[in-house]
Amino acid sequence: MTKTNDQICATIDHRFAHQLFVANKDKDNALCVIVENAKEAKLLKNELNLYLDATKVDYFPENEILPYDHFSVPESIVKERFKILNSIDNNKIIISTVKNLFEVYPKIDFFKSRKNFNLGNKLSIESFEAILKSLNYLKVNKIDSLNQYSLRGGIVDVYSPIYSNPLRIEIFDDAIESIRLFDVDTQLSIQKITEFNISKGSISSLDESGLKVFKDAWREYFQDYDERDCEIFQKLNNKEITEGSEIYHPLFFQSKSNFFELFSDYKFIINKELSSSIKSYSRFIQQRFNDENIDIKRPLIKPDEMFIKSSFIENKVNEMPLFCDSLSEYSDFKYKDFDDFSRAEVFNNLKEKRIILMTSITSEYEIILKKYLPDINEINFRHEAKLGLNIMLNPIIRPLINVKNAEYIAHREYFLNINIEASDEHIETNKYIEKDIMFKTGDLVVHEEYGLGRYDGLEIVTTNEIPNEYIKIIYSGNESLYVPLRSVELITKFHKTDIQTNINYDSLSSNKWLNNKNKAAKRAYDHAAEILDIESRRQASTSSVLKIDDESFEEFNKDFPYIETPDQVEAISSIKKDISLIKPMNRVLCGDVGFGKTEVAMRSAYISIHSNKQVIILCPSTVLSDQHYESFLKRYKNFPVNIKLLNRHSGSKNKTSIVSSFNNNEIDILIGTHALFTSRIDFSNVGLLIVDEEHKFGIKQKDLIKSRQENIHILYLSATPIPRTMNFIFSGLKEFSFLHSPPVNRISIKSFLKIHTNQLIKEAITREISRGGQCFIVQNDISKIENLKNEINKLLPEITIGIAHGQLNKTDISKVMTGFDIGEVDVLICTTIVEMGLDIPNANTIVIIDAQNFGLSQLHQLRGRVGRSSSQGYCYFLIPTPDLSKIAKERLDSIIRLSALGSGFFIAQEDLEIRGGGEMLGDKQSGHINTVGINLYLSMLKSALNKFKSNNEKELIRTEVNFYDSSYISDTYLPSALERLKIYKSINSAENLEELNKVKANLEDRCGSIPEETLNLINNAEIGLLINSRGIKKVSSNENKTSLLMSPNIKKYVFDNILTLITNEPNIYSINKDNRFIIDMIEPVPANRRRIISKLLNDII
């Protein structure tokens, strides 16, 4: 391989990848290819994987942060880098970028795994913990990110960067008994392995020796600065990993290295001159230093000491050979798009050529296949290709015409500006939302019997020498109430609303709480009656029965290019069942933006069309109706379905024609805004009405919908349902489906609340543009948009900026949106016109100006515009000052806190709690809700509804089981009080033995062998399940006697069995005057009593 002046290494096709393969296929060369940027690197990786085994090619990823950034490297990047540096192979190609050459790294030994362990190895908990501490792992109660470990009895959880999932090691008798990988979200084991390695946990060494190196180096370098003023220094000193700590990474390394040394065993090559890219990035580093070096509380290391010098890099790169052999065997790819290629003369004489058509989308694969059948071969790998036409699914690559081999390769998506991702690059499992049903110390809570107080944690209390754990609640006058954990379901979180300024705790010695609770219960009872009256009227109406045969439905479903999430499958199944009944469906489909609500709606619509019934899709905005129109056209393109759009852009003449066609049943699906209901549309043949983003419609518009919805199945789509819809969901007036499983490889969006500065906007844009992405900037004041554009142009003159708002005409909006969609526009400054419907996978940063002026649901919808691919999304909520109104602060706090995937439904709940109950249930109920708390009120409402529906039959009784022994989860078995509280809740809320056994298995998986006191707790719950609904309220058992308290509605057969026992053995069994079934039995060991009583109960029940 030599460098020649007359050779040009083209990047419009993938001849470079092919030549690398040809030159190295029979050699054991370790090559490191340096390319210009991440996009080029990912493309090259995909292209090499076409010719080489995936294990032979790796992309060493960029860190995805800016020089002197305030953010940290994403965990997925850290894991990938550690994995590559732990598997350096002399028969592998590594691809990297110019940016990576500037980084300062620790020596290669730092990344290498230090310890290897196998099943059966001798290892004590103490020695293993010492190893983990020496390797810079942080001890936590529950692992949720890299560089952490936790201890629970004989189980050690470790999250090492060289594994895709954390490790769970079970140690018994100072030996490794089990090694498992587990899911960080569910905390459950997923795979058994026989050995594991441990490497350093992160770049920042926060053990004592590592911290000393850092602190000494920091103090030496920043002699003129006070470490007490530096927040990052203080957090690191407290062993806390903090965002942006990378600005001090070189200070952790006693011995430094560079990229060339890390891969010193590799031969470096390039495919084009990189001198200008090196100089450009060097200038960028200096510019970033100048921009950021303004805060004495965040002093910066100078560029030449923070990064590798550009002169050194240039010298190294100049020594690299320019790989461009045998370019004459290729022909330039001159076709403007995929269809142009398929129409070209290259398709003549197919017997003499090998043509491979590619796509990464299943539905496109089927279209191409049908077009050329039977003259096309389906293949899985390139080497399987035959002479003639071939087709295969493959990640995006550039085309190639190999004249020498008569091989023609073209990938459809390459021409569509689709975001490029490496084919097998690992993106860690997403962390989706877990609803915080628990409470933390200091939270306001309501106990059903005693009222409002403050949760003060869990506490062990010893009574009669028997220790047990209790919930401690502080009431008025600093009185304490200790609640047994078996009664945890009596306690709910109390959310203070914006209309409640002062909160007074209830008194344990007053009747005030009891009076308030009774009033609320009476109102809940009346409310339940109103709900059931509405329900009965709805039940009396009839609708069309919509059905489809399995074969036709499967044909439509196959055209979906992605794998459905389990929630989508369940929602579709529920909707199919609903619309097959004569009763009108009234279902809410809740799911975050991008979670697949539209696909569920499309399948529902197809069922209606197949039943010869029309579909109306109602959208709150013109932009969203346009977006849905395009989406439905694309999804239905292979099916004979007539779809039309009716909105303000349609024109009066066209509107008349569309309405006429719809009324004549010539249109299958009509998409539009609320103007549909002011038009003379005939609803008589409408089988399904789909209302998207229902929270965007006003009262008058909803009244119009209601006036037309009789006898029509209705599906509401929403990411954040409004309070009244929440009421209908909670009360059962609307059916409910929830899409909470995120799409594959989706990552939760990083959200930040910041004071508005031009520098911050510049930084956000630069970070996104530098990784090949695009940005939204939301400015809802149209009068300020032009000035904002001018300011950004001054800051970043090289980028392209577009503007979109409702006052522009259709042509201008369409032009800028198209430009943004295909990547011609880097930054889109817009109003909330983009709040719904836009899907730009390459736009992964959004800046929302004056965030304090938006509602909570609006902020969530806007945030959902980004992070819709496997790339990390960023959202900046900018405010002019920290001095905001109370409700604005609460909303912004909520939106930052609830940033996990799938949080839309819980944001709606939070919004409800912030606003108060009036918006949900009206003024009549709001006072009662604010008195007893929304959670308890809803519980009362549900109870009242159950009583009505069961002809006023008494509700299920609460059971209590007590054997007067220790029955709790010790903090040595499960250290986290919050996690123990969750387990208590799971045990007590288990509805059957299967659920209880699942809790038990999960607990054993996470924490190891279950101790006696915790088994007692579980066994008590098992007895509680046995007696629940049979009319036995309480089991009390001491060493001399056991009693079963019977309720008046005890099951007759149970009572008969008890009477039989008394008749047969009156000296042992009896019933006392308090309606207790007494068992005289002397047994001092509680476990034995529990076993005997459990058997007895099984016999009589």
N, C-alpha and C positions, 0 to 999 in steps of 0.2 A: 504494500500500500504506500503510494507516494503522492506527494502534493505536486500538481501541475497547474500551470496558469490557464491552459486552454480548456480545462474541464469545468463544467457548471453542474453543481449538485442540485437538481430540481427538487422542490418540496411540494409541487402540485400533484405528485403521485408518490407511490411508496417504493420506488426503485432502490432507494437507499437501504430500506429494510431487507429487500430481496437480495441485494448484493452482500449485505452482512451475513445473511444466511448462507449464500453460495460460498463465500470465502471461508466460512468457519464451520460448515456442517460436518466436516471430517476431521476437525482439529479440536484440541482441548484448550482453547484460548479463553482466558478471563478478560473480557472487554468491558470498558466503561465508556459509554458514549455520552458526550456533553452536548446538549442542545440548548436552544435559546430560552425556552419558557416551558411552563407546565403543560400547556395545551399540546405543544409539539411533542413533549415527552410521552404523554398519554396516548397520542395517536401512534407514535413509533412503537410503543409497547403492544398495542393491539395488532399492529402490522407484523411485528416479529412473532407474535403468538400464532399467526396464520401459518408460519413455517416451522416454528420450534415449539417444543413442549413448554407449557406455561411455567413449569418449575425452573426453566432455563433462562427466564427473563424477569427482571425486577425493575420497578421504577422507584428510585429513592426520592420520596416526595418532598416538595418544598414545605416550609413550616407554616405557610399561609398567614404570616403576620408581617407587618411593616417593620423597617428598622426603627428602634426605640418606641415600639408599640406599647399601648396600654392593655393589650390583650395577650393571652398566652396561646401557645401552640395547642391545637386540638388534640385530644387524647388519641384519636385514630391515627394521627401522623406520628406521634411518639411511639405507638405500638408497632407501626409499620417499619419505622427506622430501626428500632431495637431488633425486630424480627430479621431484617435484612442483614444487619451487622452481626447477628448470631448465626448466620447461615451462609457466610462467604464461601463461594465455591469456585474452584479454578476452571469450571466448565459452565460459566454463566455470563450473561450480558447484563450489566447494570446501566440503567439510563438515568441521567441526572441533568440538572440545569445550571445555568450561569449563576443564578442566585445562591444556590447551595455552596458554590465555591467560595463565597465571601464569609460564610459562617465560621466561627471558632468552635471547635469541638474538644471534648476531653479525649484522652488517648483511647485507642481501640479496645484496650483491656477493660476499660470502664464499662463498655457495652456488653462484653462477653459474659455468659452465664458463669457464676462462681461455684455453684454447688449442684451436684446431681444426686437425686434420691430415688430409691426403688422401694417397691412393696416389701415389707419385712425388715427393712433397714432399722437398726437401732437408732432411736432419736427421741429425746425427751422434749416435753413442751418447753421447758426452760431453755434448753440449748437451742431449740429451733427459734424461739422468740429472740434470743441473743443474736442469732444469725440474721434474722430479718431486720433488727435494729441496726446492725452493722452495715446492712445494705440499704439503709435509708428508707425503710418502710414505716409508715405512720400507723399507730394503733387507733382504731375506731370501734364503735359499737357495731356498726353495720357497714359493710363494704359497698361503695357506690362508684368509686373511680380508681384509677391507677395509683400505685404506690401506697396502698393501704393493706393492713391486715387486722383481723379480729380474732379474739379467743372466746370460745364458749365450751367450758368443760374440756373434753379431750379433742375438740375440733378446732382447727386453725384454718381460717379463710385468708387467702393471699391473692392480691391482684397484681400480677407481674406483667410487664409490657411485652414479654415474648410469647404470651398466649392470648388468643382471641377472647377467651373467657377466664374469669378468675378460678383459682384452684381451691378445693376443699380437701384438707388432709386430716384424716382421723387417726389419732395416736392412742394406743392402748398398751399399758404395761411397758412404756418407753420403747415402743416399736410402731412403725407405720403400718396400720391395719387396712387403710383404704385411701385411695387417691381418686378424686372426682373433679370434673369441670362442672361449674354451675352457672345458671343464668343470673346476671346481676340484677335484673328487674324482679323476677319471681323469687330469687334466692334459693331456687330448687336445683338439685343436681340434674345434669343432662347427659353425662358420659363418664364412664369409668376408664381410668388409664392405669398403667403399671409403673410409670416413672415420671419424674418431673425435674426441671431445672429451675434455678432461681438466679436472676440477674439483678443488677441495681434497679431500684424502683423509679428513679427519675434523675434528671440532670442535676437538680438542686439537692445537694447532700445535707439534710437537716439533722443528722446525728451530731453528737457533740464535737467530734473531730472535724466533720465537714463544716459545721457552723463556725468553728474557730478559724478555719481557713478563710471563710467568707468574711467574717467580721474583721479579722486582722487586715485582709486585703482592702476592704471597704474603707476602714479608718486610715490606712496608709494612703490610698488614692484620693480620698475626699477629706483631706486634712482641714480644709477651711469650712467644712459643713458640720452641722450638729446632727448626729444620728437620731436624736430624739424627735427631730422634725420630719424625718423620712419615714413615711407610713410603711413602705415596702420593707425597709430595714427592720422596723419594729415587728412586723408580722412574721418575717423570716426568723427573727430572733426568738419568737414565740412558737417556732416550728409550724407555722401556718403557710401553706402554699397559696400565693395570691396572684391574681391576674396581673400580667405585665412584669413579673419578677425576672423575665428573660433579659431585661436591660442590665442585670448584674450577673448573668451566668458566667462570664469569663472569670469573675472573682472567686468562683467555687473551685476552679481547676488549678491545682499546683503545677500540673504538667498539661500544656495545651497541645492541640493537634489541629490539622486542617483536613479538608476533604481528600486531598491527594495522598496524605499519609494513611487515612482510614482505608483507602483502596489501593495501597501501595503495590499489592500483588497483581493488580489489573493493568492492562495496557489501555491507555486513554486515546480515544479518537474523536474527531468531530466531522460533521458533514457540511459545514460552511464556516466562513470566517466569523468569529465572535467578538472581535476587538471592539466594535461599536457598542455591542450589548454590554460588555464589561465596563467600558467607560461610562455608558449611560447609567448603569446601576450604581457605580461609584459616585456619580454626581447626585443620584437620588439619595444615597446614604447621607451625604454631606448636607443636602437640603433638609432632610428629615431631622438631622442633628440641630441645624439652625432653627428649625421650626419648634422643636421640642425643648431645647435647652434654655427654658425661660422660667423654670420653677425651682426655687431653692430647696423645696421639700422633695424634689425628685431629681437630684443631680445625675448627670449622664457621663458615661465613659466616652472619651474622644473616639471618633471614627477609626483612626488607625490602630487603636488598641482594642476596640470593640469588634472590629472586623478584620479579615485578612486584607492586606494592601492590594490594590488593583494592579500595581506594577508587578508584584510577585505572581498574581494570577495570569496576567498577560504573558509573562515569560513562560509559565508552565503551558498555557494553551498554545503558544507559538511553537512549542516543541511537539505538539500532537500532530499526527498525520491527518491529512484531509482525505477521507475515504470516498473515492469517486471512480472506482474501476468500471471498465466495460460499459460505459453509458450508451454506446452505440447500439446495443442490443435492445434498447427500449424506444418506444415511439411516444411522443407527447400526447396526453389525453386532451383532445380539443372539443369534447362534447359539452354543451352548456348545462345539461341536466341528464337525469337517468333516462327519461323518455326519449330524449334526443339520441342517446347512446343506443337504445333498443331499436330505434328506427334506422340506424346508420347501416352503411354497406358492410360493416363488420359482421352483420348477421347473415350475410351471404356465404355460401359454401361452408356450412356448419360442420361438415364431416372433416374439415381440415383444421378446425380451430377448437380450442378448449375455452369456452366462455363460462365464467362463474358470476352469477348474479347474487348479490347479498342484500340482506336487510336484518335489522335487529328486532323488528316488530312482527309478532306472529300473524296479525291480520294482514299486513302487507305481504308477508310470505305466501299466504293463501291466495291473495289476489294475483301475484306474479305466477304462482304455480298454475292457477286456473287459466291464465292468459295463454300459457305456452304448452299446456298438456295436449297430447301425450309426449311431445318432443322435448321434454326436459327431465333431467335426472336430479333426484333429491340426494344431497350428500351432507355428511356431518363434519368432514374435514377436507381441506383443500386437496390432499393427495388422493382422495377418492374420485376426483373429477375425471369424467370421460370426455372424449371428443364430442363436440356439440354443446348444447345448453345444459348448465348445471345451476342448482340453486341451493343456498345454505343460509342458516341463521348465523350471524356473526356480529360482534361489536363493530362500531364504526371505524372504517379505515379509508385511506385515500385510494383512488383507483390505480390500475397499472395495466399497461399494454406491453407485454413481453414479446417482441417480434421474433426473437430467436426461437422461443418455445411455442409460438403461436397461442399464447395464453392471454386472455382478456378478463380483467377483474374490475367490477364496478359495484359500489355500495350505495344503495338508494338514499339512506339518511345523510350521507356525506354532503349531498346537494341541498339539504333542507335546513342547514344551519342549526342542526340539533346539537345540544351541549355534549361535548366529548368527555367520556369517562373511560378510564382504563378497564379492561374487560374483567379482571378478577381482583381489582383493588378492594381490599376489605374495608368496609365501613361498619363501625361497631353497631351492635344492636341498639336501636333507639330506646330511650327511656320515656315511656309514656306515663301519663298522669295517674297517680294513685290518690283517690279522694281522701282528704284529711278528715276522716270520721273521728279521729282521736283528739285528745286535748293535751295541751302542754301546760307545764307549771305556770300559774298566773292567769290562765284563761278563765273567762266567766263560764260557769256551767249551771245547769238547772237539774235538780233532783226532783223527780215526780212528786215525792212525798214531802219534801222539806223546802223546795224553792231555790231561789237564785243565790249562788255563793261563788267563791273563788277556788279553783282546783289548786291544791298545794302539794301534789305529787303522790307517790305510793310510799307506804310506810309499813314496816313489820311491827305488829302488835302481838304481845304474848299474853294469852289468857289461860289460866289454869295450866301453866307450863306448856301450852301448845301455841307455837308461833304461826301466824298467818299474815298474809299481806292484805292491806286495806287501802282504799282510796280516801285521801284526806281532803275535806272541803271546809273552807273557812266561811263562817256566816257573820251576821251582824253582831257587834260586841265582841268580835274575835273568838266566838265560839267555834269549836271544831266538831265536825261530824266524820266518823270513820265508817265507811261503807264497805261491806264485804264484796270481794271481786265477783262473787256469783250474782251480784245485783248491778253489775256495770251497765246493763241495758236500761236501768232507771235514770241514768245520767246522760244528758245531751249538752252539746255546746250551745252557748247563748251568744248570738251575734248582735252587738249594739248597732243600731241604725243611725243614720245621720240626723234623725229628729230627736234622738235621745242624748241629752248632754250629761246629766248626772245619773249614775246608776247606784241604787241603794240595795245592799244585800238584804235578803230576808232574815227574819229572826227565828231561831229554833223554838222560841217560847211564845210565838204569836200565831194567831189564826188568819192573818192577812193573806198568806200564800194560799191556804186552803180555799178561802173565799174567791180569790182571783182565779184559781184553777177551776173551781166549779162553774164560774161565769164563763170561762173560756170553753169548758166542756159543753155547756148548754148551747153556746153559739156554734160550736163545731157540729153538734147534733142537728141544729136548725139548718146549718149550711149543707150538711149531708142530705137532708130532705130536699133542699132546692136542687142539688146536683142530680139526685135520682129522678126528680120530676123532669128535668131536661133530658136525662138519659131515656126515660120511658117514652117521651115524645119522639126521640130519635129512633128508638127501637121500632116504633109503629110505622115509620116510613120504609119504603122499599127502593132498591136500586137494581141496576142491571147486573147480571151475573157475568163476570169476565173470566174466561178460561182459555188455556192454550195447551195443545198436546206437547208431550215431552220432546219429541223429535224436532218440532218447529222451534221450540224455545231453546233447545240445545244448539241448533244451527245459528240462532242469533247470538247466543252467549259465546260461541266459539270465536266470533269476530272481535271479541274484547282482547286486546293485545297484552293484558297483564293478568297476573294471578289474583283472584278475588281474595279479600281478607275474610276471615271467619265471620266477622260482623256483617259484611256485605251479604254473604251467603244466608245468614240468619234473617237479615232484614228482608231480603228478596222472598224468602220462604214465607215470612209472616204476611207480607203484602199479597202474595199469591193466594194465601188462604183467606185473607180479608175480602179481596175483591171477587172471590168465588162464591161469596155469600150474598143473600138478598138484602142484608142490612148494609147501609152505606158505610164504607170505610171512612174513618176520621183519624188518620195516623200522622204523628210527627216523627220525622227522620232527622235525628240530631247527629252532627258530626263535624269535625273541624274542616276548614278549607283544605281541599286536596285529599280528603279521606275517602272519596268515592261516592258521595251522595248522588251526583249526576248520573253515574252509571246505573245505580239502583233505580233512579227515575226513568232512565231510558228503557230499562227492561220492563218496568211497570207499564210504560206507555205502549210497548210492543204487544203486551198481553191484551190491552184494550183494543188496539188496532186489529189484532188477530181475531177478536170477538166482534169485528165490524162496528166498533164504537170509536168515536173521535176523542181526541185528547187536546186539552187546552193547558198551556204552560204559561203561568202568570209571573212576570218579573217586575221588581220594583223600579228598575231603571232602564233607559234605552241602551246603555252600554252593555248591561248584563243580558238583555234580550238579544242584542246582536251577537254576543259571545255564545249564548245557548244555541242560537240559530246555526252558527258555523259548526258548533260541536255536534249538534243533532244531524246536520247534513253529512258530516264526515262519518259519524257512527252508523248511519242508516244507508250509506251510499250503495251497499250491495243488496238492498232490499227495496221492493216496489212500494215505497212510502212517500206520500206527497206532503212536504213540510213547507209552511209559509210563515212569514214574519209580519207582524202588524205593530208598528210603533210610530213615533212622530216623524220619522224619516221616510215613511212609506208614501206620502203624498195622497191627497184626497181622492184622486181618480183611482189610484192603485188600491186604496183602502176599500173603496166601494166594490171593486172587482174581487178582492180577497174575501170580504164579508159574504158576497153573493156566492162565491165558490164554496165557502165553508158551509153555508146554509143549504147548499145543494149536495152536501156530503162528498164534494170533490177533493176536499183537503182532509188529510188524516191527522196531522199535528199542526196546531196553530200556536205560535209563540208570540207573546207581546207583553205590553205593560198594562196598567189598570184601564187604559183607554179601551181595552177589549170589552169592558162592562158598560161603557157608554155607547158602544156601537150596537147596531141592531143584529146581534148575533143570536141565532137559534140554538138553544142549549139542549134541545130535545134528544139529540143523538150523541151527546157528550157522555162518555162512560167514565172518564177520569179527569180530574182537575189537579194539576200540580202547582202549588204555590211556593215559589222559591224565595228564601229570605223573608219569611212572613213578618218578621219584626220590623220590616221597613215600611209596611203599609199603615196608613192612618186609620182612624176610626171610621170616617166616612167611606173610605175605600173598602174597608172590611165589611161594612154594612152592605155595600154593593155586592161583594162576594157572597155574603150570607143570603142575599135575596135571590141569587142564582144557583146556590149550591144544593138545594133540596133534591134528594134522590140521586146525587152524584157522588161517586167515590172521590175522596180528597186526600192528597198526600202533601203535607207541609214539609219543606226542607229548611233547616236552620242550623247555623253553627252555634248561635247563642239565643235560645228562645226567650221571648219577652215574658215578663212576670205573669200575665194572665194565661199564657200558654203553659207556663210551668204549673199553674194552678190546675189546669185541665189534665196535665200529665199526672200530677200527684194524686188527684182525686179520681183518676181512671176514666175521665170523660173523653180523653183522647188516648188512642193506643200510642205506644212509644217504642221506637227502635233507636239504638245508640251505636254509632260507629266510633269505637274508641281505639281500635287497632290501627296503628299507622301503616302506611304503605312500606314495602320493603326498602331498606336503606335510607329512610327518612330520618333526619337528625333534628332534635329540638332546636328552636331558634334562640340564639343568645340575645337577650334583651337588656337595654341599658337606659337609665334615666339620667340625663345630662343637662347642664346649663347650656343654652344655645350660644355657640361661638362659630365664626366662619372657619377657624382652624380645625374644629372638630368635624365640620361638614367636609372640609377638604380631605381630612384624614380618612373618613369613612369611604368617600368616593375613591380615593387613591388605592386603599386596601382592596376594594372590590375590583377595580379596573385592572390592578396589577395581577390578579389571578384569572383574568379573562372574562370577568362578569360585568353586570350592569346594575344600575341603581334607580330606585324610586326616591323622589323627594316630595313629600306631601305638604303643600302650603294651601290651606283652604280659603285664604283671603286672596281672591283673584287679583285685586289691585296691587298686591305685593309680588306677584309672580315674575313680572318682567324685571324688576329690580334684582330679585333673587337670581335670576338667570344671568344678569350682567355681572353680579358679584362672583358667581361661580366661574364664569368665563375668565374673569381676571385672575382668579386663583389657579385655574386649570385650563389654560387656553387651548390645549391640544385635544380636549374631549369634545364630543358632539352632544348637544343638549336639545331635547324636545320639550314641548309644552302641550298639556291637554287639560281642558276644563269645559264645563257645560255650555259656556257662551260661544264656543267655536262652532263653526258649521260642520256638518257631517263629513264633508270631504277632507277638511283639515284634520279633524280628529282621526279619521281613518288612515290618513297619510302618516301621521306621527306614530300612531299605534302600530301600523305595519312596519315602520322603520325600527321601532323598538323591538318588535317581535323577531325580526330577522337579524338584529344585532347592529344595524346601521346607527342607531342612537344609543349612546352610552348611558346617559342620565335622562330620566323623564321627570320633569317637574309638573306636578298635577294636583288637582283637588281630590276630594273623596270620590271622584268619578271612577277611580280604580279600586274602590273598596271591595267590589264583588266581581267575580267572573273572570278576571284576567289571569292567564296561566302562562308565565314566562319563566321556564325553568332556569334560564341563565341569569335572571335578575335575583340576586340573593342578599342585597342590602337595601333597607328602607329607612329613610330619615323622616320622622313626623314632627313638623314644626308646630309649636304651641299646642303640645299634647294635652295640656290641662283643659283645653276647650272641647275635647272629644269625650263621648260616652265610653264606658268600659267595653261594650260590645263592638263599638266602632273601632276602638284601638286594637281589639283582637282581630277583627276582620282585616284591618290594614296590615297588621303584622303578618297575617296569613298570605299576603301577596308574595312573600319570599320564603326561601327554604323548601321549595316544592320539588327539589331534586335531591340527589345524595350529597350535595355540597352544603357546607355550614352556612346557615342564614344568620344575618345580623339585623337587629332592629334598634334604632335609636329614638327614644322619646325625648324630644327637646322642650325645655321650658325656659321662660325668660328670667325667672327668679325662683328661689326656693320658697318664697312667701306666697303660698297658694291657699285657696279656701280649703276647709276641712274635707269636704266631699271630693274635691279634686285630688287631694293628697291620698285619700283612701283608694280612689280609683287607680291612681298611678302605682300605689303600693301593690294593689291586687294584680295589675297587669304584669308587673315585674315578677311577682311571686308565682303567679300561675302561668309559667312559660313553657311547661312540659307539653309534649305532644298529646293531643286529645283533650285539652283543657277547656274547650269552648263551653261545654255543658256546665262545668263547674264555675266558669266565669259568669254564666247566666245566673247561677245560684248566688254567687258573691254579689252580683249587681242587685239582685233581689234583696239580699241582706243589708246592703248599704242603703238602698232606697227606703226600706221598711216595707211592711206588709200591705199598705194601702193600694199600691199599684197591682198587687197580685189578686187580692180578694175583695177590694173595695173598702170604703171607710168603716163599714159595719164591723168587719173582722179585724181591721188593722190594730185597733186598741188592744184587743185580746192577744194578738200575735206579739205585739211589743211587750206585753206583760209576762207571758209565759215562754216566749221564744218561738221562732218559726218551727224548729224541729219538733218540740213537744206538741204544738198546735196541729201540725200535720199528722202526728201520731194519733191525736185525739180524733181528727177528722177520719182517718183510716179506720179507727176502731168503730166510730159511729156508722160509717158506711157498711162495715162488716155486720154490725148488729141489724141494720135495716135489711141487708141482703139475706140474712139467715133468719128472717121473721122474728127479730128481736131476741134471738137466742143469745145467751150469755157468751161473751167472748172467751177465748181460751185463757185458762188460768195460768198464773206464773207459778212455777214449781220451785221448791227449795229442798236441797238435800244436804244433810249435815251429819257426819259421823264423828264429829268432835276430835278430829286429828288434823295434822298439817296438810293443807291442800292448796298449794300455791306454786308459782314459778320463782325460783330463787334468782337473785342477781348474779350468783356465780355461774348458774346455768345459762342465763340470758341476761347480760349486763344492762342492756338499754331498757329504761323504764317505759319509753314509748313503744318499743317492740313488745315488751311484756303486756302492755295494755292492749295492743292489737291482738295478741294471742288470746288473752282473756275474753276479748270481745268475740273472736272467732269461735272459741269453745262454747260460749254461752248462746251465741246466735245460730249454732248448727241446728238445722231443722230435721236432720235424720242421722242415723248411725253412719251412713256412707260419708256425709260431710264431716262428722266428728272424727272418723278414722283418717280422713284426708288431712285434717288439721294435725292429728297425731303423727302421721307419716312425715308431713312437712317439718314438724318440729324436730323429729328424730333426725331427719336429713340435715337440717341446719345446725342442730346443737348436739347431736350425738345421743347416746343412750339416755332415756328419760328417767330422772330420779324419782324416788318413791313418792315424795310430796306432790310432784306434778302428775304422776299417774293417778294419785288419789283424786286430784282435781278433774281429770278426764273421766275417770270411772264414775264420779259423782254426776258429771254431765250426762253420762250414758244412762244412769238410773233416771235422771230427770227426763230424758227423751222417752224412756219406757213408761213413765207415769203421766206424762203430758197428754192432755186430751182424754184421759181415762177417768178424770174426776178425783185424782189424788193430788192434793196441793203441796204436801210437805212430808219428807221423810227425816225423822230425827232418831239417831241411834247412839246410845251410850253403852257402857260395859254391862249394864244390868237390864236395859229395856230398850225396845225400838217401837216408835209410834209412827203411824201413817195417818195424817190428817185428811179426812175425806170431805169433799165439797158436796153440797146438796144435789148437784147433778152428776154424781158418780155414775159411771156406766153400770147398767143393771147386771150384766153378766159378771162384772168384776165384783160387785157387791155380793152376788149370789155365791161366788167362789170363796169370798171371805167368810160368809155365814157357814159354808160347808166346813171350813177349817175350824171355826169356833165349835161347831157341833161335834166334830170328830175329836178335837183336842182342846177342851175348855180350860184345862190347867195351863196351857201355853198361850192361847189366843183369846182376845176379848175386845169389846168395844166399850169405851167409857162415855160419860155424859157429854164430853166435848166433841163427840163424833170422831174419835180417834180409834183406829184399829191398833190394839196393843199386842206386842209380841214380847213375852217374858223369856229372856234369853241372856244368860250370863256368859259373856265373851269379851275378855279384856282387850283383845287385839283387834283394832278397827278394820284392818285388811280382811281378817276372817269374817267379821260381821258383815262387811260390805259384800263379800262373796256369797254368804248365806242369804242375805236379804235380796241380792240380785237374782239368785236362783228362785227364791220364793215369789218375787214379783213376776218373773217370767212364767211361773206356773199359774198364777191367778190372773194374769193379764194376757 
